[in-house]
């Protein structure tokens, strides 16, 4: 048995020194023996009730175990003390805010972190948490303010939090969902000034312009995506196809796809979009030809196999469709996607 087990033991004996109890609790936490760690922390609190640290450790243990109510009560009781040093007050407030956040009380967490900032305007953890929390509660204006403040305090921490462009895109999406199209457009434009290559911003701007009835502007925004990220372009091809078709310009969309494929013949997303467009237009053999060429290059492409099967079914070619779906099932089995999920019991 290790020396620390002899010193602090698995027995129910209690150390007569608060520091010894704290050290023992730490070792039990590292060993994930939380019940024994809790017992020793309670002993430490009894032996040195004037010290803040044992109570902080106990509350953090409660939070680790998911006992949020108990953690909150410990922190709130600590804040009632009259003998706290300024740095202790800040630490307790930050821990209380973390309790609220862990418990899903987002608005209370925001308020607690803002109180931390009222004591320490450059508190990195509070600023970082507020960027995320304010984004979650859709207060993007204040989230952007916190992101700017965080960047001044700690650039490395700011890089791990949502940046201003990301927050502006989220703001644009939220405004669009609520029908505030002009506000959404301003936010998307601001995001693109910050990050001109932000694919999501171009997609959102296209959605906004389409909602405003500006089909040409929408196509222009969506059309930027293939040049920035060919994989992400799969999200805009259906939008572009629909918009060009509504304008009676389906041939222009086909020309755009063929131009992309001439520049990048291996662009599977563009070729799949072309095959689907040809099928809609009734050029079934040409569509199937494109799909089969893709399968020759990558037999495991599930999206292509699914599209092939659907087109064959829609044309009433049941025998070919059945063969296609059988091949799809074989690929799924080979990729291990037909295995039964492991039981959680």
DALINMO-V463794 format. One record per backbone hydrogen bond with DSSP energy under -0.5 kcal/mol. NH is the residue of the N-H (numbers start at 1). CO is the residue of the C=O. E is the energy in kcal/mol with one decimal. If there is no record, write none. Layout:
# DALINMO-V463794
nh | co | e
NH | CO | E
NH | CO | E
This chain:
# DALINMO-V463794
nh | co | e
5 | 2 | -0.5
6 | 2 | -1.4
7 | 3 | -2.4
8 | 4 | -3.1
9 | 4 | -0.8
9 | 5 | -0.6
21 | 17 | -2.1
22 | 18 | -2.4
23 | 19 | -2.5
24 | 20 | -2.4
25 | 21 | -2.5
26 | 22 | -2.4
27 | 23 | -2.0
28 | 24 | -2.0
29 | 25 | -2.5
30 | 26 | -2.5
31 | 27 | -1.3
32 | 29 | -1.9
33 | 28 | -3.3
34 | 32 | -1.1
37 | 33 | -1.9
38 | 34 | -2.8
39 | 35 | -2.1
40 | 36 | -2.2
41 | 37 | -2.2
42 | 38 | -2.5
43 | 39 | -1.9
44 | 40 | -2.4
45 | 41 | -2.3
46 | 42 | -1.9
47 | 43 | -2.5
48 | 44 | -1.9
49 | 46 | -0.5
51 | 48 | -1.3
55 | 52 | -0.6
56 | 52 | -2.2
57 | 53 | -2.7
58 | 54 | -2.2
59 | 55 | -2.6
60 | 56 | -2.4
61 | 57 | -2.0
62 | 58 | -2.3
63 | 59 | -2.4
64 | 60 | -2.5
65 | 61 | -2.0
66 | 63 | -1.4
67 | 62 | -2.8
68 | 66 | -1.6
71 | 67 | -1.9
72 | 68 | -2.7
73 | 69 | -2.1
74 | 70 | -2.1
75 | 71 | -2.2
76 | 72 | -2.9
77 | 73 | -2.3
78 | 74 | -2.2
79 | 75 | -1.9
80 | 76 | -0.5
80 | 77 | -1.0
81 | 78 | -1.6
88 | 85 | -0.5
89 | 85 | -2.1
90 | 86 | -1.9
91 | 87 | -2.1
92 | 88 | -2.6
93 | 89 | -2.5
94 | 90 | -2.5
95 | 91 | -2.3
96 | 92 | -2.6
97 | 93 | -2.5
98 | 94 | -2.0
99 | 95 | -2.0
100 | 96 | -2.4
101 | 97 | -2.5
102 | 98 | -2.6
103 | 99 | -2.3
104 | 101 | -1.3
105 | 100 | -2.6
106 | 104 | -1.6
109 | 105 | -2.3
110 | 106 | -2.6
111 | 107 | -2.3
112 | 108 | -2.3
113 | 109 | -2.7
114 | 110 | -2.3
115 | 111 | -1.7
116 | 112 | -1.8
117 | 113 | -2.0
118 | 114 | -1.3
119 | 115 | -0.8
119 | 116 | -1.2
120 | 116 | -2.4
123 | 120 | -1.7
124 | 122 | -0.7
127 | 123 | -2.3
128 | 124 | -2.8
129 | 125 | -2.6
130 | 126 | -2.3
131 | 127 | -1.8
132 | 128 | -1.6
133 | 129 | -3.1
134 | 130 | -2.7
135 | 131 | -1.3
136 | 132 | -2.2
137 | 133 | -2.2
138 | 135 | -1.3
139 | 134 | -2.9
140 | 138 | -1.0
143 | 139 | -1.9
144 | 140 | -2.5
145 | 141 | -1.6
146 | 142 | -2.4
147 | 143 | -2.3
148 | 144 | -2.2
149 | 145 | -2.1
150 | 146 | -2.8
151 | 147 | -2.0
152 | 148 | -1.2
153 | 149 | -1.4
154 | 150 | -3.4
158 | 154 | -2.1
159 | 155 | -1.6
160 | 156 | -0.7
160 | 157 | -0.9
161 | 157 | -0.7
161 | 158 | -0.6
167 | 163 | -2.2
168 | 164 | -2.3
169 | 165 | -2.2
170 | 166 | -2.3
171 | 167 | -2.3
172 | 168 | -2.4
173 | 169 | -2.5
174 | 170 | -2.4
175 | 171 | -2.5
176 | 172 | -2.4
177 | 173 | -2.2
178 | 174 | -1.2
179 | 176 | -1.6
180 | 175 | -2.8
181 | 179 | -1.4
184 | 180 | -2.3
185 | 181 | -2.6
186 | 182 | -2.2
187 | 183 | -2.1
188 | 184 | -2.4
189 | 185 | -2.5
190 | 186 | -2.3
191 | 187 | -2.3
192 | 188 | -2.0
193 | 189 | -1.7
194 | 190 | -1.7
195 | 191 | -2.7
198 | 195 | -2.1
199 | 197 | -1.0
202 | 198 | -1.6
203 | 199 | -2.2
204 | 200 | -2.7
205 | 201 | -2.7
206 | 202 | -2.3
207 | 203 | -2.2
208 | 204 | -2.5
209 | 205 | -2.7
210 | 206 | -2.4
211 | 207 | -2.2
212 | 208 | -1.8
213 | 210 | -1.4
214 | 209 | -3.1
215 | 213 | -1.1
218 | 214 | -2.3
219 | 215 | -2.6
220 | 216 | -2.1
221 | 217 | -2.2
222 | 218 | -2.8
223 | 219 | -2.4
224 | 220 | -0.5
224 | 221 | -1.3
225 | 222 | -1.5
228 | 224 | -0.8
228 | 225 | -1.3
229 | 225 | -2.8
233 | 229 | -1.1
234 | 231 | -1.2
235 | 232 | -1.9
236 | 233 | -1.2
237 | 233 | -1.8
238 | 234 | -0.6
240 | 236 | -3.1
241 | 237 | -2.9
242 | 238 | -2.3
243 | 239 | -2.5
244 | 240 | -3.0
245 | 241 | -2.4
246 | 242 | -2.4
247 | 243 | -1.4
248 | 245 | -1.6
249 | 244 | -3.4
252 | 249 | -1.0
253 | 249 | -1.2
254 | 250 | -2.1
255 | 251 | -2.4
256 | 252 | -2.2
257 | 253 | -2.4
258 | 254 | -2.7
259 | 255 | -2.1
260 | 256 | -2.1
261 | 257 | -2.4
262 | 258 | -2.0
263 | 259 | -1.7
264 | 260 | -2.6
267 | 264 | -2.2
268 | 266 | -1.5
271 | 267 | -2.0
272 | 268 | -2.5
273 | 269 | -2.0
274 | 270 | -2.2
275 | 271 | -2.5
276 | 272 | -2.4
277 | 273 | -2.2
278 | 274 | -2.5
279 | 275 | -2.0
280 | 276 | -2.2
281 | 277 | -1.9
282 | 279 | -1.4
283 | 278 | -2.5
284 | 282 | -1.7
287 | 283 | -2.1
288 | 284 | -3.1
289 | 285 | -2.3
290 | 286 | -1.9
291 | 287 | -2.2
292 | 288 | -2.8
293 | 289 | -2.0
294 | 290 | -1.7
295 | 291 | -2.0
296 | 292 | -1.7
297 | 293 | -1.3
298 | 294 | -2.3
301 | 298 | -1.7
302 | 300 | -1.0
305 | 301 | -2.0
306 | 302 | -2.7
307 | 303 | -2.3
308 | 304 | -2.5
309 | 305 | -2.3
310 | 306 | -2.2
311 | 307 | -2.3
312 | 308 | -2.2
313 | 309 | -2.3
314 | 310 | -2.6
315 | 311 | -1.3
316 | 313 | -1.8
317 | 312 | -2.5
318 | 316 | -1.4
321 | 317 | -2.5
322 | 318 | -3.0
323 | 319 | -1.9
324 | 320 | -2.4
325 | 321 | -2.8
326 | 322 | -2.2
327 | 323 | -2.2
328 | 324 | -2.0
329 | 325 | -2.4
330 | 326 | -2.0
331 | 327 | -2.0
332 | 328 | -2.5
333 | 329 | -2.5
334 | 330 | -2.5
335 | 331 | -2.2
336 | 333 | -1.4
337 | 332 | -2.9
